[in-house]
Amino acid sequence: MHQSTSTVSPYVPIKSSSNSSKKRNTRSVTLLPPTIINTINKKTQKKSILEFSIHLTSSRFARELKSVFPQVEYIERCLVVPTFLKCTHDLVGIGAAIDNEKDEKLEDFVGWGKEICQKLRDRGYWADLTDPCSGYPIFSERGPSIYPDVQGAVELLKYDLHNAGCCHILLHPKWGSKVYPGTLFTTASDLELKQVISETIVSESES
């Protein structure tokens, strides 16, 4: 059973990088801007439209990641990959069709993310993804904190939030709230990461 609407979250923001400690790496750096690809769920054979981008985090962001992944050395070298699966329904709504799509997109993201991470781990890199429902790592030991996909996207991509009372709703610039967010993390280089992701892309003609 899907536990949460991933585009809606109580607003516990990842703090702004304008802190009193102004050391090096005070801002996150985008290594690859948002890029849209076609992927396929190898179990269901259903194709999905997925957007991803690659970011080197600020030193403050890296410190917060250490609370999510406490066992990872050199977390400051970690690349963060926000992803968004395009949805048919507005996931802010309620109903059986929306719940079913959330479950499908969760399976699509976790299946794709595990494939990416396993390929990187086979090459000797640390890689993981967090469960969009819980915010906890899939492969790694849990830390004291969870990773908030929505706030991560706001921090790294400057995507908008819509204030809906006690919750904030992520608004994708192309798809609005018809998106399912998820996030990958790795210590691989961006070139290695892009190569592995390219191996999961399917063409329009592939079934």
PyMOL commands that set and color helices and strands:
alter all, ss='L'
color gray80, all
select helices_A, chain A and resi 59-68+75-77+96-122+149-157+190-198
alter helices_A, ss='H'
color red, helices_A
select strands_A, chain A and resi 8-10+29-40+47-56+79-86+127-130+160-164+167-171+179-186
alter strands_A, ss='S'
color yellow, strands_A
deselect
rebuild
show_as cartoon
